Amino acid sequence: MKPVLVTSPLLPNLNEFNELLQEIWDSKWITNNGSFHRKLEAALCEYLKVPYISLFTNGTLPLLTALQSLRITGEVITTPYSFVATTHSIWWNGCRPVFVDIDPSTGNIDPDRIEAAITPKTTAIMPVHVYGKPCDTRRIKEIADKYGLKVIYDAAHAFGVEVDGESVLNAGDLSTLSFHATKVYNTIEGGAIVMHDPETKRRIDYLKNFGFANEVEVVGPGINSKMDEMRSAYGLLNLKQVDAAIEARHQVAIRYREALRDVEGITFFDDMPGVRHNYSYFPIFVDAEKYGMTRDDLYFKMKENGVLGRRYFYPLISTFSTYRGLPSATKENLPQAHKMADSVVCLPMHHALSEEDLTLTISQILK
Ligand SMILES: Cc1ncc(COP(=O)(O)O)c(C=O)c1O
């Protein structure tokens, strides 16, 4: 029996992709701001309802470049409850991450705890819309404005997420996306930065191309992170089917919620009012005492029976060797994040789950 995987990539129609590959072969323009790259940037601005976007080769380099473009130094306030790339980008910029605990009702950085973590060295906040659930962007903006801090959202999970009809990607100074194969929308590997104005886009476009402003001028310590034409063409095709994929995920979420609502010791998030969710993940939280089984026992039992959930985001970033010596990394400072990391299992969630997949997954938790 084939295992039920936590995710499955959204793949474009192969014949349509072949046609676009033929165009690329004919043009012999395979990277460096080609026509598919430009078309994908325009199409994403329209789909995501954002004014400017710059494509990247993955979702980690946008984080590194965003920090670099705003010349962030010193300390950056962030969450330990994320994928490790968030904090690595701060470290690679020579800055110190300062961990702030999460709000258990969302899994996102707790705005009430941010001010206490600000020091004279703080220059930025890097929150994460974890699982695609929007952060409290209004509160975070108030704090950032009060202390003169920049805000860079790691929006790797938040493709297409809207609050009251507006893209969550328009919050903050910059937002970054990942188009990795595991995400709701993918370009195989890929990512982007969303910005508010053409000057910032131009500077970020320079930075992702070694800092070149023209043939002879390098305006900063840039990197190479340009998306190529093949992946841009693939991304254009995937954009046509992402709405249907999000709707299929929505149906999976409805099914899980109906089946698991009354299971003692199992909790999950419901939709937030006014939010267009993308259903990128379906985390459940296990209260071992009430459920009668620990999270790990459930996780390994599921695995044995062919249901491959994932314990995103366990272990916490703050426990990894690079970060565990930081003063903000102590367990006492991060009780809610530890609790969530120790109780979470993400159930299989993607556009192609079959009825049998869902029945098998649900039966593992009901048993
Ligand atoms: C929150 C978060 N940030 C950053 C990344 C890095 O993106 P990528 O894998 O495309 O480099 C990921 C995921 O992979 C992520 O989940």
The ligand as a MOL file (V3000), in Angstrom:
LIG
                    3D

  0  0  0     0  0            999 V3000
M  V30 BEGIN CTAB
M  V30 COUNTS 16 16 0 0 0
M  V30 BEGIN ATOM
M  V30 1 C 8.6590 29.5760 7.2380 0
M  V30 2 C 9.6340 29.2400 6.1470 0
M  V30 3 N 10.5760 30.1400 5.8110 0
M  V30 4 C 11.4540 29.9110 4.8330 0
M  V30 5 C 11.4470 28.7270 4.1290 0
M  V30 6 C 12.4980 28.4820 3.1160 0
M  V30 7 O 11.9870 28.3300 1.8350 0
M  V30 8 P 12.7900 27.4640 0.7610 0
M  V30 9 O 12.7050 26.0350 1.1520 0
M  V30 10 O 12.0260 27.7500 -0.5140 0
M  V30 11 O 14.1870 27.9760 0.6940 0
M  V30 12 C 10.4700 27.7590 4.4440 0
M  V30 13 C 10.3190 26.4690 3.7710 0
M  V30 14 O 10.8200 25.7460 3.1720 0
M  V30 15 C 9.5520 28.0100 5.4790 0
M  V30 16 O 8.6420 27.0840 5.8420 0
M  V30 END ATOM
M  V30 BEGIN BOND
M  V30 1 1 1 2
M  V30 2 1 2 3
M  V30 3 2 2 15
M  V30 4 2 3 4
M  V30 5 1 4 5
M  V30 6 1 5 6
M  V30 7 2 5 12
M  V30 8 1 6 7
M  V30 9 1 7 8
M  V30 10 2 8 9
M  V30 11 1 8 10
M  V30 12 1 8 11
M  V30 13 1 12 13
M  V30 14 1 12 15
M  V30 15 2 13 14
M  V30 16 1 15 16
M  V30 END BOND
M  V30 END CTAB
M  END
